[in-house]
Amino acid sequence: MQLHLYNSLTRTTETFVPIDPEQRVVTFYSCGPTVYDFAHIGNFRAFLNADVLRRTLESIGYDVHQVMNITDVGHMTDDDVADGGGEDKMEVASTRLAEAKKSGTLPKEANVDPTDPLAVAEYYASAFIDDSKVLGMKIVSDAEENQDLMPRPTQYISQMIEMVCLLIEKDNAYVAQDGAVYFDVQSFPSYGKLSGNTMEKLRSGEGGRVDMETQKIKRNPADFMLWKPDPNHLMRWESPWGEGYPGWHLECSSMATVLLGDVIDIHSGGEDNIFPHHECEIAQSCCATGRDSFANYWFHTRFLLVDGGKMSKSKGNFYTLRDLISKGATPAAIRLELIRTHYRSNANFTLQGLKDSQRQIDRWRRLATWLSTHGDVKVTETPLQDAKEKFITSMCDDLNIAGAIGILSEAVGSYAIDCNPDEKDGPSTFGDELKALHDMDAILGVVELEDRVCTENLDVSKIESLIEARLDARSNKEWIRADELRDELCALGIEIKDGPEGTSWSRVVQ
């Protein structure tokens, strides 16, 4: 089966053909987080869609070599400006943690020195890795075996310096009057192909990334920074151009080249990465390697809206994974809600949608349990096995995940699991059906995802006591009392479910 994937570079849906002459290995670079704060659900939408793409590729037989960076260099808050304006992101993070420590609001587990930028970066990097693991991102499991698969720019400074030296040598970069090194965009005629920002637009400032204070020392307003000498910068390194720090775009070009090769199959990121980040990556990478391409396919996820609008702390609709789990959401529901809208469409996240996703997963899991219980029973009808090929075909159609979920849900809905099945003389078993369900979920990654229940600020012993009392009432056929206890649990924000293996409870998303 072949994958058809929209390529942001060509703006067309193309048949995916990997570089590997044997057509088995796929090289895949994903832009990861800059770790100066906890990643929010908008960030995770892009990361999870990259994970779904990887899982789809693996489902049709490819061996995916994925790398995702974790940026621990203190880049600037205005990285959309060619010259790195604004505040250093690690300084912002250090100040935030220092203030929290002073006020006593720093979490107990945050044993970090706010004055040490590397310690600050490691604190947020560890948080990101933990969150990613909770959401079932495969790259995290890979990195547990090979840390190079989630590289840190601070470990690749020498390689970045080598690339800058090479670009200067090839006349693709120059040292300006202020000592900073800039890439000469006019030396790369294809600059702007990915984003559509032509040189004419950039000269007029339409790209939204021109710092007027530096224009007099640059050859072209669109030229972007590769290295900036700054002896006062929080994170700095020795270089031929003085003590300073690398430009934001340089890190991904360097690490992708070192770890995956001069030309890679797929490069992913959020829609906001297209310009300037990915545009600049292409320019400096192609010029450094002498190749016509840096990545053959560019995969970009569109923005996540919350309640129909832009996510904002001031509006109270800004969520991290931890925020949602503290509200009673499960990782599986969060993951499904973030991936169920097509990656090339803006998604609208709502708490009601999160509840709907949870109900859908619950149905899939109940069926999985029922199929497992009756695994040896032979069947003549195989709705899940019949659905599997259609499901994968839908995913191979530019990740048509809504269609795939619809196919799976229809197959699940064909089962009545409130009674024991009749034995039939068929070629398959319910165990085969269960395998088909797991094969489809291997792409979605939700059914088998371990759920974490946040018990902070919950009186767990009281909850368990009420559940036990309700079970006693039911055993004694005291139905009114059992309903009263259920209502009492509901008032505490607890939902209970009765199943073959007993009664379980979870927090209701609030």
C-alpha positions in Angstrom: 0.0 0.0 0.0 1.3 3.5 -0.9 1.1 6.6 1.1 -0.1 9.8 -0.5 1.1 12.8 1.4 0.6 16.6 1.0 4.0 18.3 0.5 4.1 21.8 1.8 7.1 22.5 -0.6 5.2 21.7 -3.8 1.7 22.4 -2.4 0.4 19.2 -3.9 -0.5 15.7 -2.6 2.3 13.3 -3.8 2.9 9.6 -3.8 5.5 9.1 -1.1 8.8 7.7 -2.4 11.7 7.4 0.1 15.3 8.0 -0.7 16.3 4.5 0.3 16.9 2.6 -3.0 15.4 -0.5 -1.4 12.3 1.6 -0.4 12.3 0.4 3.2 14.0 3.1 5.4 12.5 6.5 5.9 14.5 9.4 7.5 12.3 11.7 9.4 13.2 14.9 11.3 10.7 16.6 13.6 11.1 20.1 15.0 10.7 19.7 18.7 10.2 22.2 21.6 12.4 25.0 22.9 12.4 24.1 26.5 11.9 27.3 28.4 8.3 26.4 29.6 5.9 23.5 29.7 4.7 22.5 26.2 1.0 23.4 25.7 -1.6 21.3 23.8 -1.1 23.4 20.6 2.6 22.3 20.6 1.6 18.7 21.2 -0.9 18.7 18.3 2.0 19.1 15.9 4.2 16.5 17.7 1.4 14.0 17.8 0.5 14.4 14.2 4.2 13.6 13.4 3.8 10.6 15.6 0.7 9.5 13.7 2.5 9.9 10.4 5.3 7.8 11.6 2.9 5.1 12.8 1.2 5.1 9.5 4.5 4.6 7.7 5.4 1.7 10.0 2.0 0.1 9.4 2.7 -0.2 5.7 6.1 -1.7 6.3 8.6 1.2 6.5 11.5 1.3 9.0 11.3 4.9 10.3 14.4 6.6 11.6 13.0 9.6 13.4 14.9 12.4 15.1 13.3 15.2 17.2 15.4 18.0 18.7 15.0 19.5 22.1 16.2 23.1 21.9 18.1 23.9 25.1 19.8 27.0 23.6 18.6 30.4 24.8 17.2 31.7 21.6 15.2 35.0 21.5 11.5 35.5 22.1 11.2 37.2 18.7 12.7 34.5 16.6 10.4 35.5 13.7 12.7 38.5 13.3 15.8 37.6 11.2 18.2 39.1 13.8 16.8 37.4 16.9 15.1 40.3 18.7 13.4 40.3 22.1 14.5 38.6 25.3 16.6 35.5 25.7 14.1 32.6 26.3 16.3 31.0 29.0 16.5 34.3 30.8 12.7 34.5 30.7 12.5 30.9 32.1 15.1 31.6 34.8 13.3 34.8 35.9 10.0 32.9 36.0 11.5 30.0 38.2 13.3 32.5 40.4 10.1 34.4 41.1 8.2 31.2 41.8 11.0 30.0 44.2 10.9 33.3 46.0 7.1 33.3 46.4 7.0 29.6 47.4 5.0 28.6 44.4 7.7 26.5 42.8 6.5 22.8 42.7 8.2 20.5 45.2 9.6 18.3 42.5 11.3 21.3 40.7 14.7 20.9 42.3 16.4 23.3 40.0 18.8 26.3 40.3 17.1 29.2 38.4 20.5 30.8 37.9 21.8 27.9 35.9 20.5 28.0 32.3 21.4 24.4 31.5 19.6 23.2 34.7 16.5 25.3 33.7 16.6 23.8 30.2 17.0 20.2 31.6 14.1 20.8 34.0 11.7 21.7 31.2 13.2 19.1 28.8 12.6 16.3 31.4 9.0 17.6 31.8 8.5 17.5 28.0 9.9 14.0 27.7 7.6 12.8 30.5 4.6 14.5 29.0 5.4 13.0 25.6 5.8 9.5 27.1 2.4 10.0 28.8 0.9 10.7 25.4 2.5 7.7 23.8 5.0 9.4 21.4 7.2 6.7 20.0 10.3 8.9 19.6 10.5 9.1 23.4 10.8 5.3 23.7 13.4 5.3 20.9 15.4 7.9 22.8 15.5 5.8 25.9 17.7 3.4 23.9 19.5 6.0 21.9 19.7 9.6 23.2 21.0 10.9 19.9 17.4 10.6 18.6 16.4 13.5 20.8 19.5 15.7 20.4 20.2 18.9 22.3 21.7 21.9 20.3 24.2 22.5 23.2 25.8 19.2 22.2 26.3 20.3 18.6 27.8 23.7 18.8 31.1 22.6 17.1 29.1 21.2 14.2 27.1 24.4 13.9 30.4 26.5 13.8 31.7 24.2 11.1 28.6 24.8 9.0 28.9 28.6 9.4 32.6 28.4 8.4 31.7 26.4 5.3 28.9 28.9 4.4 31.3 31.8 4.7 33.9 29.9 2.6 31.3 29.3 -0.1 30.2 33.0 -0.1 26.8 32.1 1.2 27.4 34.0 4.4 29.3 37.0 5.6 30.6 38.8 8.7 28.8 42.1 9.2 30.2 45.3 10.8 28.8 44.4 14.2 30.7 41.0 14.1 27.5 38.9 13.5 27.5 36.4 10.8 24.5 36.5 8.4 23.3 34.2 5.6 23.1 36.0 2.2 19.7 35.0 0.9 20.5 36.4 -2.5 23.1 33.6 -2.8 20.3 31.1 -2.8 17.8 31.9 -5.7 15.2 29.4 -4.4 14.8 31.2 -1.1 11.1 31.7 -0.4 9.9 28.6 -2.3 8.5 26.9 0.8 6.7 29.9 2.3 5.9 31.9 -0.8 7.7 34.9 0.6 9.4 36.2 -2.5 12.5 38.5 -2.3 10.3 41.4 -3.4 8.0 40.8 -0.4 10.9 40.5 2.0 12.6 43.6 0.8 9.4 45.5 1.6 9.2 43.9 5.0 6.1 41.9 4.3 7.7 38.8 5.8 7.2 40.4 9.3 10.8 39.6 10.3 12.9 42.8 9.7 14.7 44.5 12.5 15.2 48.1 11.2 18.2 48.7 13.6 20.3 46.1 11.8 19.4 46.8 8.2 22.3 49.2 7.6 24.9 46.5 8.3 23.2 43.8 6.2 23.3 43.3 2.5 19.6 42.5 2.3 16.8 43.0 4.8 16.0 39.3 4.6 19.4 38.0 5.5 19.2 36.0 8.7 21.6 35.5 11.5 23.9 32.5 11.8 26.0 33.5 14.7 25.9 36.5 17.0 28.8 37.5 19.2 27.6 38.6 22.6 29.8 38.2 25.7 26.9 39.1 28.0 24.4 36.5 26.6 23.2 34.0 29.2 24.4 31.0 27.1 27.4 31.6 24.9 30.3 29.7 23.3 33.7 30.5 21.8 33.8 30.8 18.0 36.0 32.4 15.3 33.6 35.4 15.5 33.9 35.9 19.2 32.1 34.5 22.2 28.3 34.3 21.4 25.5 32.0 20.3 24.1 30.4 17.1 21.1 31.5 15.2 17.9 29.6 15.8 17.7 28.0 12.3 21.2 26.7 12.4 20.7 24.0 15.0 18.2 21.9 13.0 20.2 22.0 9.8 23.3 20.9 11.7 21.7 18.1 13.7 19.6 16.7 10.9 22.6 16.5 8.6 24.8 14.9 11.2 22.2 12.4 12.4 20.2 11.6 9.2 22.3 12.7 6.2 22.5 15.6 3.7 19.0 14.9 2.3 16.2 13.5 4.4 12.8 12.1 3.5 10.4 14.1 5.7 10.7 17.2 7.9 7.8 18.0 10.1 6.7 21.0 12.3 3.9 23.3 13.0 2.5 25.8 10.5 4.3 28.6 12.3 7.6 26.9 11.5 7.3 27.4 7.8 8.6 30.9 7.9 11.2 31.8 8.8 12.5 28.7 10.4 12.1 26.0 7.8 12.7 28.4 4.9 16.0 29.3 6.4 16.9 25.7 7.2 16.5 24.8 3.5 18.7 27.7 2.3 21.6 27.1 4.7 21.5 23.3 4.4 21.4 23.2 0.6 24.2 25.7 0.4 26.3 23.9 2.9 25.9 20.4 1.4 25.7 21.5 -2.3 22.6 19.4 -2.7 19.4 20.6 -4.4 17.2 19.5 -1.5 17.3 19.4 2.3 14.0 17.4 2.8 11.9 15.9 0.0 8.6 16.2 1.9 7.5 18.9 4.3 4.8 18.1 6.7 3.1 20.9 8.6 0.3 20.8 11.1 -2.1 23.8 11.3 -3.0 25.7 14.4 -5.1 24.5 17.4 -7.9 26.8 18.5 -9.5 26.5 21.9 -13.2 27.2 22.2 -13.1 28.7 18.7 -10.4 31.2 19.5 -6.7 31.6 20.0 -5.3 30.0 23.1 -4.5 32.6 25.7 -3.7 32.6 29.5 -5.7 35.8 29.9 -8.8 34.1 28.5 -8.4 31.1 30.7 -8.3 28.7 27.8 -4.5 28.0 27.9 -3.8 24.3 28.6 -0.8 22.2 29.2 -1.1 18.4 29.3 -0.8 18.6 33.1 -3.6 21.2 33.3 -6.0 18.8 31.6 -5.0 15.7 33.6 -5.5 17.7 36.8 -9.0 18.4 35.5 -9.7 14.7 35.2 -8.8 14.1 31.5 -7.0 10.9 30.6 -3.9 10.9 28.3 -5.8 8.7 25.8 -8.7 11.2 25.5 -6.3 14.1 25.1 -4.3 12.3 22.5 -7.4 11.4 20.4 -8.9 14.9 20.7 -5.6 16.4 19.4 -5.3 14.1 16.4 -8.8 13.5 15.3 -9.0 16.6 13.1 -7.1 16.5 9.9 -3.6 18.0 10.3 -4.1 20.5 7.4 -7.2 21.9 9.1 -7.3 24.1 12.2 -8.6 22.0 15.1 -11.0 23.4 17.7 -10.3 21.9 21.2 -13.1 21.9 23.7 -13.7 20.2 27.0 -16.9 18.7 25.6 -14.9 17.3 22.7 -12.5 15.8 25.2 -15.4 14.0 26.9 -16.7 12.8 23.6 -13.2 11.4 22.8 -13.2 9.6 26.1 -16.5 8.0 25.5 -15.3 6.8 22.1 -12.2 5.2 23.6 -14.3 3.6 26.3 -16.3 1.8 23.7 -13.2 0.6 21.9 -11.7 -0.6 25.2 -14.8 -2.4 26.3 -14.9 -4.3 23.0 -11.2 -5.1 23.3 -11.8 -6.6 26.8 -14.8 -8.6 25.5 -12.9 -9.9 22.5 -10.0 -10.9 24.8 -12.4 -12.8 27.1 -13.8 -14.7 24.2 -10.6 -14.9 22.1 -10.9 -18.6 21.2 -14.5 -18.4 20.0 -14.7 -19.0 16.2 -16.7 -16.5 14.1 -18.0 -16.3 10.5 -18.3 -12.5 10.4 -15.2 -10.4 10.9 -16.1 -6.6 10.8 -12.8 -5.5 12.4 -10.6 -7.5 10.0 -12.7 -6.3 7.1 -12.3 -2.7 8.4 -8.5 -2.9 8.8 -7.6 -2.5 5.1 -10.1 0.3 4.7 -8.7 2.0 7.8 -5.1 1.9 6.6 -6.2 3.0 3.1 -7.9 6.0 4.6 -4.8 6.9 6.6 -2.7 6.5 3.5 -4.9 9.1 1.8 -2.9 12.1 3.3 -3.7 10.9 6.9 -7.5 11.0 6.5 -7.9 10.3 10.2 -11.6 11.3 10.4 -12.5 8.7 7.8 -10.3 6.1 9.5 -12.0 6.7 12.9 -15.4 6.5 11.2 -14.4 3.1 9.7 -13.2 1.8 13.1 -16.3 3.1 15.0 -18.7 1.5 12.5 -16.9 -1.9 12.9 -16.9 -1.6 16.7 -20.6 -0.6 16.6 -21.5 -3.9 14.9 -20.7 -5.8 18.0 -23.2 -6.5 20.9 -21.1 -7.2 23.9 -23.7 -7.4 26.6 -24.0 -11.2 26.2 -21.9 -14.2 25.6 -21.3 -15.1 21.9 -22.5 -18.2 20.1 -19.8 -20.6 18.8 -19.8 -20.7 15.0 -17.8 -22.7 12.6 -15.8 -19.9 11.0 -12.2 -19.5 9.8 -11.4 -16.7 12.3 -11.7 -16.1 16.0 -12.5 -13.2 18.2 -8.7 -13.2 18.9 -8.1 -12.4 15.3 -10.6 -9.6 15.5 -8.8 -8.3 18.6 -5.5 -8.3 16.7 -7.2 -6.3 13.9 -8.4 -3.8 16.5 -4.9 -3.5 17.9 -3.4 -3.1 14.4 -5.6 -0.1 13.8 -4.9 1.3 17.2 -1.2 1.0 16.5 -1.7 4.1 14.3 -4.1 5.9 16.6 -2.2 5.0 19.8 -5.1 5.3 22.3 -6.6 2.0 23.2 -3.5 0.6 24.9 -2.3 4.0 26.2 -1.8 3.9 30.0 -4.1 6.4 31.7 -2.9 8.4 34.6 -5.3 9.6 37.1 -4.4 12.8 38.9 -5.2 12.3 42.6 -3.9 15.7 43.7 -6.4 17.4 46.0 -8.6 14.3 46.0 -9.5 12.3 49.1 -8.8 8.9 47.5 -9.6 7.0 50.7 -13.1 8.7 50.8 -13.7 7.9 47.2 -12.8 4.2 47.7 -14.9 4.1 50.9 -18.0 5.4 49.0 -17.4 2.9 46.2 -17.2 0.1 48.7 -20.4 1.2 50.4 -22.2 1.4 47.1 -21.1 -2.1 46.2 -22.5 -3.3 49.6 -25.7 -1.6 48.9 -26.0 -3.2 45.5 -25.3 -6.6 47.0 -28.1 -6.1 49.5 -30.3 -4.8 46.7 -30.6 -1.4 48.3 -30.9 0.4 45.0 -32.0 3.8 46.3 -29.0 3.9 48.6 -26.7 2.8 45.8 -28.0 5.6 43.6 -27.5 8.1 46.5 -23.8 7.0 46.8 -23.3 7.3 43.1 -24.7 10.9 43.2 -22.4 11.6 46.1 -19.4 10.5 44.1 -20.6 12.5 41.1 -20.7 15.6 43.3 -17.1 15.0 44.1 -16.3 14.9 40.3 -15.9 11.2 40.2 -17.4 8.9 37.5 -17.8 5.2 38.2 -18.0 2.3 35.7 -19.2 -1.2 36.5 -17.6 -3.9 34.5 -16.8 -7.6 34.5 -13.7 -7.0 36.4 -15.4 -4.8 39.0 -16.0 -1.1 39.5 -13.5 1.5 38.4 -13.5 5.2 38.8 -12.1 8.3 37.0 -12.3 12.0 37.4 -14.9 13.8 35.3 -13.3 16.5 33.1 -14.4 19.8 34.5 
